[in-house]
Amino acid sequence: MTIAWTRFSLAACLMAGVLTASAMAQGDPVKAFDPATAAVRKPGTTVRIDLIGDSTQTDHAGYGRGFCANLTAAVDCVNMAKGGASTRSFRAQGLWERSLQTRPDYMLIQFGHNDAVFNRPPAPSGAAPSAAAPNGAAAAAPNGAAFAGGDRALANAADYEVNLRQYITEARAAGIKPILVTPLTRQYFEADGKIHSDQTEHSITMRRVAADMKVPLIELQDESIAYLEKIGEDGGHKFEITKKDATGATIYDKTHLDWAGSYVFGRMVAVDLGKAAPELAKYVRPEPAKLPPEGEKAMRVIEKGPVKIVLVGDSTVATGGGWGPGFCAVFTPNVTCDDVALNGRSSKSFIDEGAWKKALDEHGDYYLIQFGHNDQKTIPALHTDADTTFAANLHRYIADVRAIGAVPVLVTSLSRRNYKDGVLVEDLTPYVEAARKVGADEYITVIDLNGLSVAMLKRMTQEEADKFDKGAPDPNAKAEATGVDAVAGGALDRTHLNPYGQKVFGRIVADQIVRTQVELGPDLIGEPSAVPLRRGPPGPPGAAPVRVQPAAPAGGM
């Protein structure tokens, strides 16, 4: 079968719905939220402060955790910020309603990075875009595609001010004291050694709203610019994460923060909070908070210290027919990638047989854990119930990894590739949903490989999806292969992967982990993952795949 392939920008992929803006946005893992308990405060605290904004406020890519660390134990600091959020999408996605349900005493509101009428990408050098698209025209995009802002983009520039005023009015109506924060600057240095900010207009608008509505204002835009210009572009690099450009080269992100940056700018915001709202000054720690052990470790990783990643799971992860080899292949030699996944195992049998103890004895820095294919079997030695025993096992894995000082990451199960009447059969749903819930409850990174692989496969025919299949499955790897169909020329294993499939899905997992475990970014090599826009896998070597760029247009959060 002949399949035509076309290159498209990230925006085109977003428009097609293969990857959502939230899936690509830099920021935090999904956090569990229960309206019934949202207003319950941490014991021993006397004041609650919420962070409301985009990824430059989040814990994993912004100043959120550094801000909270610089407040005393009397403060219940709740981070509601969301990667990719604008004043429009924060409400549209229900995040504002959730924030109101937490019933804080204060809200620090910072938006701007994603509040563009027309999204526009940074110049290739990473400098600020030179000009906005003219009124009524879409910004130009590579290869002729138009950038789509989804529910982030504003209808017109005045909407930003309207939205800010509405947030303030509604917060006050709920008995909450709003505090505005002008956007953290991007590190858009130019030849004169100065930062040429793309957030000037948003900052001017926010200042006007603060003055008119008599809202306390934290001037983070000007202060962050002054600080970065003082230490210079090279000095600023140690506070920012990296990303990949379309060619696979590692470049500075210029927007998001590593652990060190979070603590520097988080301290800045905390100190300014005490000035903007003097009654809160007593809640600001007198000395800057120091990085915790996990932060120190992350900084050693981002500075290219040695790191070990351990892969745990069944045969869809293992070396014989899983995505593990493709994942391990896209990291620098600085990373030791140890795939200890075993064919035919479930979350139960992996523990019962002693394989989990052996995995912990590897003393990895990160553990990627994926089970589900065999947990759904009725064999007593394998079976777990998705909502009870399976979830309990995942909680145990996470606790054990944390106990040795490592970082746990859950991966939802790779989809099987069976179709009925032309429709993909989704037979792992209960275990996938359970893994997502456990990850949210534990507030850890969950790589939704099932969701991504399902989205890809739904755009293919059976014949097209079979390009990923392991054509001659190893007998020991058949434990998870409930869908092996006889076809002309032999048996196609529609559960396990051939080398091409390993490469495709392994790369997807690698690209996703650095969205939240940002410190691993410098060790990721090669071009960003190729995800099909329409029917057909990215194709065998020589085909031109759809490129999914690692950064959203216009510095999307």
Helices and strands as residue ranges (DSSP letters): H 10-16, H 21-24, E 47-53, G 55-57, H 64-69, E 75-79, H 89-92, H 95-101, E 106-110, G 142-144, H 158-173, E 177-181, H 200-213, E 217-218, H 220-237, E 240-244, E 250-257, H 259-276, G 278-283, H 293-302, E 307-313, H 324-328, E 335-339, H 349-352, H 355-360, E 366-370, I 386-390, H 391-403, E 407-411, E 419-420, E 423-424, H 429-442, E 446-447, H 449-457, H 462-465, G 466-468, E 469-470, G 475-480, E 484-487, E 490-497, H 499-516, G 518-523, G 553-555
